[in-house]
Amino acid sequence: MSILFIVFAALMLLGPLIAIHEFGHYWVARRLGVKVLVYSIGFGPSLLQWTSKKSGIQYRFAAFPLGGYVRMLDEREGDVPKDQVHLAFNRQSPWKRIAIVAAGPLINLLLAVVLFWALYLPASEQLNTRIGRVLEQTPAAQVDLRIGDKITAVDGQATPTWEKLNYALLERMGESGTLAVQVERQVSPNGTQTLEKQLPIENFIKDQSQSPLQSLGFMPYQPKIKPVIGEISSGGAAERQGMKVGDEITAINGNAVDDWYQVVEYIRQSPEKLMTFTVLRNAQSIDLKVMPQARKDAMGTETGFIGAGIKAESFVIPDAYKQTIQYSPMEALFRATDKTWQLSVMTVNGIVKMVKGLIGLDNLSGPITIAKVAGQSAEMGWQTFFSFMALMSVSLGVLNLLPIPMLDGGHLVYYLIELIRGRPVSEQVQMFGLKIGMALLGMMMLLALFNDFMRF
């Protein structure tokens, strides 16, 4: 994946999100009779601009597409002709100013609903929440969860899909105690039993070094794939240490393996560690010493890789592990709204837990990580890209509603105080808040960039 492709994907992601956010402010301001002077996508020098002859509004595309702004007529920012005073933003009632400021974040949340709705409409065949593998010495193994058990609820929340199940688990991020899991177990050809399991958790996925499912120890069904090398990357550890296409991996460090997922797990957990691979080549068993290279994923976790892929083969997923999901347009809209709400709550909870120290500050990501994930999602197809765009739209909407001066949420706090008190917050207080807001956002941006560079 080239740098050019990553940059293009990031622009295709952030450009529409910023444009729709600023359009919310712009559209509501014009409908409420406020004069708009400038509508800019991006900051800094203008790359392209034009002025509408009808409205006099200047439209801009600026050099740095990490934000945007709508500049309105305002007596606090310059002289306003007497015949246009009634069009100034600062002369509007608190309710109108609240509506204009809130429109940006809210339209981002609305965009997320629309995107999720479009993704929910087509029929899709998915894995159901039946367990395909239980990892040894994990909470799942301790409470006797078994292969074939179906997870139907977590902490009282129904989990019809793995996506829903993961969201329920992420709500417990950074927490300790027990996790209530409801399980449906087949006890006879035509009978099932409902069980309640209490899984112990301790600082649950605090550093995100594992997925929620890996931390608990149960995984979805994965077809068993024979560990036969089908492709080798040029210059990778596998090629350098003598692996060849057609080699069948039979053991790693003396431990027998018969499934590609076992091989992947061993390699991922052993960056920069010398490993002994036993391979079957032309009916002869050969030992090869291979040291997986280290790399960091999008979340900064260091994993190993050797530059080898499997031999392509077809496989069949058993019917017991499959389900076909088809929503009507109204059902899809309900699901999309519910998912947007869940992600919004999860984002707020994540911020609160980060402030409390329950989850690490290394979870904060900046523009480099966003661009990288945008490129990865674009490579995987339009559905994955739109899903990531919806997720980012939720994040943009929620973060802008935080009560921090400089953000939309900070302005909303001032206008709500004015509405209650009957007079505006003093300019001195607003200037002090502005400085605090700039400092907070500056520190957050520096930390996010630091995390990005560490992952890079």
Secondary structure, 3 states (H helix, E strand, C coil): CCHHHHHHHHHHHHHHHHHHHHHHHHHHHHHCCCCEEEEEEEEEEEEEEEECCCCCCEEEEEEEEEEEEEEECCHHHCCCCHHHHHHCHHHCCHHHHHHHHHHHHHHHHHHHHHHHHHHHCCCEEEECCEEEEECCCCHHHHCCCCCCCEEEEECCEECCCHHHHHHHHHCCCCCCEEEEEEEEEEEECCEEEEEEEEEEECCCCCCCCCCHHHHHCEEECCCCCCCEEEEECCCCHHHHCCCCCCCEEEEECCEECCCHHHHHHHHHCCCCCCEEEEEEECCEEEEEEECCEEEECCCCCEEEECCEEECCCCCCCCHHHEEEECCCHHHHHHHHHHHHHHHHHHHHHHHHHHHHCCCCHHHCCCHHHHHHHHHHHHHCCHHHHHHHHHHHHHHHHHHHCCCCCCCHHHHHHHHHHHHHHCCCCCHHHHHHHHHHHHHHHHHHHHHHHHHHHHHC
